[in-house]
Amino acid sequence: MTARAGKVRVAVVGVASLTLFATGCQFSASTGYYIQPDELASQVATELAKSVGADAPPDLNCGTERIRIEEGRVVDCILSVVGDADRYAVVVTLEDVDGKDFVFDAKVGAEPLPR
């Protein structure tokens, strides 16, 4: 897979924008391209860390089901940081899909999730 120029928008509590492409994708002739949730989580977490200048990416859980790469696909993830009991919802939307390459928009909730 090759990188595609584009934008990955990452909103940290409604702020910031970034760019990314998909790696580690799988293709099924009958159903299209997929990415594993751990791979998407890793890429989103890395970009989130960069956007706030963190030394390490947060823990991000995007479930266990592989994710079909398609325009407008919404993936709900949960963000947590070591040493902080709070968890936040992260909504990741796949955009500008071109085969296995895509741009994502990640919005982190402004308030922690209920415990």
For each residue, the residues with C-beta under 8 A, 3 or more apart:
1: 21 22 23 25 100 101
2: 21 101
3: 21 101
4: 21 98 101
5: 19
6: 19 21 96 101 103
7: 17 18 19 96 103
8: 17 18 19 20 21 47 103 104 105 106
9: 16 17 18 19 103 104 105 106
10: 16 17 18 44 47 48 51 104 105 106
11: 14 15 16 17 105 106 107 108
12: 15 16 48 51 52 108
13: 108 109 110
14: 11 107 108 110
15: 11 12 51
16: 9 10 11 12 51 52
17: 7 8 9 10 11
18: 7 8 9 10 47 50 51
19: 5 6 7 8 9 103
20: 8 43 44 47 103 104
21: 1 2 3 4 6 8 101 102 103
22: 1 25 33 35 39 40 43 69 100 101 102
23: 1 39 43
24: 35 36 39
25: 1 22 33 34 35 69 100
26: 33 34 35 36 66
27: 32 33 34 100
28: 31 32 34
29:
30:
31: 28 34 68
32: 27 28 68 69 70
33: 22 25 26 27 68 69 99 100
34: 25 26 27 28 31 66 67 68 69
35: 22 24 25 26 39 40 66 67 69
36: 24 26 39 40 66 67
37: 40 41 61 62 63 64 65 66 67 75
38: 41 42 62
39: 22 23 24 35 36 42 43
40: 22 35 36 37 43 44 62 67 75 92 104
41: 37 38 44 45 60 61 62 77
42: 38 39 45 46 57 60
43: 20 22 23 39 40 46 47 104
44: 10 20 40 41 47 48 60 62 77 90 92 104 106
45: 41 42 48 49 57 58 59 60 79
46: 42 43 49 50 57
47: 8 10 18 20 43 44 50 51 106
48: 10 12 44 45 51 52 54 57 58 60 79 90 106 108
49: 45 46 52 54 55 56 57 58
50: 18 46 47 53 54
51: 10 12 15 16 18 47 48
52: 12 16 48 49
53: 50
54: 48 49 50 57 58
55: 49
56: 49
57: 42 45 46 48 49 54 60
58: 45 48 49 54 79 80 81
59: 45 79 80 81 82
60: 41 42 44 45 48 57 77 78 79 90
61: 37 41 77 78 80
62: 37 38 40 41 44 67 75 76 77 92
63: 37 75 76 77
64: 37
65: 37
66: 26 34 35 36 37
67: 34 35 36 37 40 62 73 75 94
68: 31 32 33 34 73
69: 22 25 32 33 34 35 73 94 97 99 100 102
70: 32 73 94 97
71: 94 95 96 97
72: 93 94 95
73: 67 68 69 70 93 94
74: 91 92 93 94
75: 37 40 62 63 67 91 92 93 94
76: 62 63 89 90 91 92
77: 41 44 60 61 62 63 89 90 91 92 106
78: 60 61 87 88 89 90 113
79: 45 48 58 59 60 87 88 89 90 108
80: 58 59 61 84 86 87 88
81: 58 59 84 86
82: 59
83:
84: 80 81
85: 115
86: 80 81 112 113
87: 78 79 80 112 113
88: 78 79 80 108 109 111 112 113
89: 76 77 78 79 108 109 113
90: 44 48 60 76 77 78 79 106 107 108 109
91: 74 75 76 77 106 107 109
92: 40 44 62 74 75 76 77 104 105 106
93: 72 73 74 75 104 105 106
94: 67 69 70 71 72 73 74 75 97 102 103 104
95: 71 72 102 103 104 105
96: 6 7 71 102 103
97: 69 70 71 94 101 102
98: 4 101 102
99: 33 69
100: 1 22 25 27 33 69
101: 1 2 3 4 6 21 22 97 98
102: 21 22 69 94 95 96 97 98
103: 6 7 8 9 19 20 21 94 95 96
104: 8 9 10 20 40 43 44 92 93 94 95
105: 8 9 10 11 92 93 95
106: 8 9 10 11 44 47 48 77 90 91 92 93
107: 11 14 90 91
108: 11 12 13 14 48 79 88 89 90
109: 13 88 89 90 91 112 113
110: 13 14
111: 88
112: 86 87 88 109 115
113: 78 86 87 88 89 109
114:
115: 85 112
